[in-house]
Amino acid sequence: SAKVINFAANLSALIYFAATHRILYQFAVPMGLCNLVGSLLGSRLAVLKGNTFVRNLFLIVAAAMILRFGWEVFGR
């Protein structure tokens, strides 16, 4: 299935980059931990609050990002 192929590709990339010393661990480890914590909090929030809350939160964050990028490009 696609999940197995994706996992194999990610694992092979990890092995290659680790073997060639191209991983910046000072960035990779905190990013991995934040990814793990964010996914746990996000899934718990989705289960507790439901689809409507998640959809509204997504729309608010997307709108805020659009406004921020618009301000950076056109606001100066």
Secondary structure as GFF3:
##gff-version 3
##sequence-region A 1 76
A	DSSP	alpha_helix	2	19	.	.	.	ID=ss1
A	DSSP	alpha_helix	25	49	.	.	.	ID=ss2
A	DSSP	alpha_helix	51	74	.	.	.	ID=ss3
###
